[in-house]
């Protein structure tokens, strides 16, 4: 059984789902919420919401939550790599593919990014096109731009287009 609760944030209504041990989903709408979920706030969901609100207000640069995304082995590998992209930095799909050990897997990285069930907590918004353009985001490109601008402002630095 899973639990989902909705929270009002500065970026709109957000649904967060947990399975009893970890966060499994972040939704930008009520669509896609598992049918077997209870609409119930749990201590884990309340903590996730608090950390999300702190992040959105610029008070937090990293999350300290148990995450439990479910996907293929490659998707899960990509999601773990996304967690290593520093706050305020951006990587290209190619850089993520290289970190995954397959520099030619840019499209597969894009698909894994697209299937990320825990956006924001797993920062897929930090992945951009090789030309520096913003491409694809489940919450829309406007939200991706907002999240990146928030990190840029809060970190007081420019986006790092390449990892060092």
C-alpha positions in Angstrom: 0.0 0.0 0.0 1.2 3.5 -0.8 0.3 6.8 0.7 0.0 10.1 -1.3 -0.6 13.6 0.0 -0.9 16.9 -1.9 0.8 20.1 -0.9 0.5 23.7 -2.1 3.9 25.1 -3.1 5.1 28.1 -4.9 5.3 26.0 -8.1 1.7 24.7 -7.7 0.0 21.7 -6.2 2.5 18.8 -5.7 1.6 15.2 -4.9 4.2 13.1 -3.0 3.9 9.3 -2.7 5.7 6.9 -0.4 5.6 3.2 0.0 6.3 3.0 3.8 10.0 3.1 3.5 10.8 5.6 0.8 9.5 8.3 -1.6 8.4 6.7 -4.8 6.8 9.6 -6.8 6.4 13.3 -7.1 3.5 14.5 -9.2 2.8 17.9 -10.7 -0.9 17.0 -10.9 -3.4 14.4 -9.6 -2.9 12.4 -12.7 -0.7 9.3 -12.6 -1.2 8.7 -8.9 -1.3 5.0 -8.2 -4.8 3.6 -7.9 -4.0 1.6 -4.8 -2.8 4.7 -2.8 -4.3 6.1 0.3 -4.7 9.9 0.5 -3.0 10.2 3.8 -0.2 12.4 5.1 2.5 10.3 6.9 5.6 11.6 8.8 7.7 10.7 5.8 5.5 12.7 3.4 5.4 15.7 5.8 9.2 15.7 6.0 9.5 15.4 2.2 7.1 18.4 1.8 9.1 20.4 4.4 12.3 19.7 2.6 10.7 20.5 -0.8 9.4 23.9 0.5 12.8 24.7 2.0 14.4 23.9 -1.3 11.9 26.1 -3.2 12.5 29.0 -0.8 16.3 28.7 -1.3 17.0 27.4 2.2 18.0 23.9 1.1 20.5 22.7 -1.5 20.2 18.9 -1.0 17.5 16.5 0.1 18.0 14.0 2.9 15.2 11.5 2.2 14.9 7.8 1.5 14.2 7.6 -2.2 12.7 4.4 -3.8 12.2 5.0 -7.5 11.3 1.9 -9.5 12.6 1.4 -13.1 14.9 -0.7 -15.2 18.5 -1.2 -14.1 19.7 1.4 -16.6 17.1 4.0 -15.5 18.0 3.4 -11.9 21.7 3.9 -12.7 20.9 7.1 -14.5 18.8 8.4 -11.6 21.7 7.7 -9.2 24.0 9.7 -11.4 21.5 12.6 -11.5 21.8 12.7 -7.7 25.5 13.5 -8.1 24.9 16.6 -10.2 25.8 19.5 -7.9 23.2 22.1 -6.9 23.4 25.0 -9.3 25.2 22.9 -12.0 23.9 21.4 -15.2 25.1 18.5 -17.2 24.3 17.5 -20.8 22.7 14.2 -21.7 26.1 13.2 -23.1 27.8 13.9 -19.8 25.3 11.7 -18.0 25.7 9.0 -20.6 29.5 9.2 -20.1 29.1 8.9 -16.4 26.8 5.8 -17.0 29.7 4.3 -18.9 28.1 4.5 -22.4 28.9 7.9 -24.1 26.6 6.9 -27.0 23.5 6.4 -24.8 22.3 10.0 -24.9 18.8 9.0 -26.1 18.5 6.3 -23.5 19.6 8.8 -20.8 16.9 11.2 -22.2 14.3 8.4 -21.9 15.4 7.6 -18.3 15.2 11.3 -17.5 11.7 11.3 -18.9 10.7 8.3 -16.7 12.1 9.8 -13.5 9.2 9.3 -11.0 10.7 11.6 -8.4 11.5 14.8 -10.2 13.1 17.6 -8.2 14.2 15.1 -5.5 16.1 13.4 -8.2 17.2 16.5 -10.1 16.5 15.7 -13.7 15.9 19.4 -14.3 19.7 19.8 -14.1 20.1 17.9 -17.4 20.2 20.1 -20.5 20.9 19.8 -24.3 24.5 19.7 -25.5 24.0 23.2 -27.0 23.0 24.5 -23.5 19.3 24.7 -24.3 16.6 23.5 -22.0 14.9 20.4 -23.4 12.1 18.3 -22.0 10.8 18.3 -18.4 7.7 16.5 -17.0 6.6 19.7 -15.2 7.1 21.8 -18.4 10.1 23.8 -19.6 8.9 26.9 -17.7 9.2 25.0 -14.4 12.6 23.6 -15.4 13.7 27.1 -16.1 12.3 28.3 -12.7 14.1 25.5 -10.8 17.4 26.2 -12.5 17.0 30.0 -11.9 16.2 29.3 -8.2 19.4 27.3 -7.9 21.4 29.9 -9.7 20.1 32.7 -7.5 20.4 30.7 -4.2 23.9 29.5 -4.9 25.0 32.9 -6.0 26.9 31.4 -8.9 26.5 30.9 -12.6 25.3 27.5 -13.9 28.2 25.1 -14.4 27.6 23.8 -17.9 30.3 21.2 -17.6 31.3 19.1 -14.6 34.9 19.4 -13.4 
